[in-house]
């Protein structure tokens, strides 16, 4: 029988144990499969379990070690993959019944890179339907995913399945993606760390439904990234996922670590972006993180605001509506009953840009990115909230237009920094009553190293919260 404690280790520790022969990859995978059997019925995070494939991959790893072959830096480590991202030979369903047989012909680039490093995909993970039905992780095909800290609040999304799987020890790493908070929000709500890389850092291929590439919003805003229980694991995954790939001409060969900055590094603190309000527990988390960084030698300064926030949010909305509008009549029925309540208010109130307006919007986009670049030239790091309220009830954003706008407002810093193409790291800061709190550290393009280093500093004083055993839901899903 596998050691029951193996699933509690970080990814880095798991891989080290496999490489040194302390445990076998088979034992490691079996420990996670046992944990999944115990926990997943309660939280519904893993959608397509790849038990037989994972055991076969683990056995192959063990044979390579027995033969004296070198093993990768993630040897034997189980990871989950969001239902939007291709695993060869497995359906990429997007949580939609119509796509249940959409078998992927090849691994997506980030999946291939983690596998090349020795990691083992153990299952797909749940999402909101088509990643368009809201922030709460509920899909038409697989149902609701439950926050392991409290079933009365959402685990967030759209990478909620990965966040829950990592938080509860069902996987050491999760591979999600983020176009406006989809890694950072569930990481914050579930008490794990998450990295949204900057534009062009990780290669990807999002041509899932055919040979055509998506439009500019999807090309620029969506970035794949890891979730983990430690910042060290995020850094390791970052180093393995970065680089160029012929399938993605956007990816650039930027160095993993930039030139050292003259110290002390300046950190701008904005607890209430745009002045739209922030909950006391969220402000306290930002203040706690600021104090830790200040004590560690960072030059921490509270500044009035981030650059041109409301203008950035308006441009984000216009860009995405313009891209979605032609396909909205076909997409809307796929979302299922009530699944359109999140996007419908935006689609109805915002007119798609004309060709002339779209050209102007492209100029505005560059202007806003420049404003952020100038801000981060002065302050290499920005410390702020992930979500300006505590985690809300599941599906709040789909109740009515006012609730939808409340949720969108709460994650405004995520949305704005995605529009600017910036890297960001979410890291837990503790608990408020019984729920995790977190902050994000935003940095310059291709300087993920700065945010990861600062996040590690926070983690050294504010230790990780997970893995945890979930609170059992009191109502049926």
Number of C-alpha atoms within 10 A of each C-alpha: 7 16 11 14 12 20 27 23 16 24 29 19 16 25 26 20 19 25 22 11 13 10 19 24 32 21 21 25 28 22 21 27 23 15 21 23 11 12 21 20 12 21 24 23 35 29 23 19 16 17 16 10 14 24 21 14 22 26 18 15 26 24 14 13 19 10 9 9 11 11 20 18 22 27 29 36 31 30 31 33 29 28 31 25 28 28 24 15 12 19 20 25 30 26 28 19 16 12 15 14 11 16 16 18 13 13 17 21 24 26 24 17 18 23 21 16 19 22 28 29 26 27 28 29 33 37 39 31 29 20 22 19 28 28 29 29 32 30 26 21 20 22 18 25 32 31 33 28 23 19 21 16 20 27 36 35 30 35 37 36 36 37 40 37 31 31 31 29 25 32 33 30 31 32 29 32 27 23 24 24 27 28 34 37 30 33 35 29 29 34 33 30 34 33 33 34 30 27 24 23 28 26 24 25 18 21 13 20 12 8 8 9 13 16 13 12 17 16 17 18 22 22 28 27 26 29 35 31 31 26 28 19 22 24 20 15 26 22 15 18 24 21 18 19 16 10 12 15 11 16 18 17 13 15 14 16 12 12 7 8 10 7 9 12 18 21 26 26 25 22 27 22 25 17 11 10 14 18 14 12 17 23 20 16 23 24 19 17 29 24 14 19 20 16 11 14 12 18 16 22 16 14 12 14 15 22 20 14 20 14 13 24 19 12 19 21 17 21 22 18 22 19 18 18 17 11 9 16 10 10 15 18 12 20 22 16 10 13 22 21 21 24 20 16 16 17 19 11 9 14 12 20 17 10 10 8 12 15 12 12 17 13 11 15 19 12 14 20 19 14 16 22 19 14 17 21 13 12 19 21 26 25 27 29 30 31 28 25 20 19 24 16 15 22 22 19 23 24 12 12 15 13 15 21 15 14 21 20 20 23 21 26 29 28 24 29 26 26 25 25 22 24 26 33 30 30 34 30 25 19 14 13 8 9 18 22 30 28 31 29 27 30 29 25 19 21 24 26 20 23 24 25 15 24 26 18 16 24 22 12 13 17 14 19 20 21 23 16 15 19 14 16 15 9 7 6 12
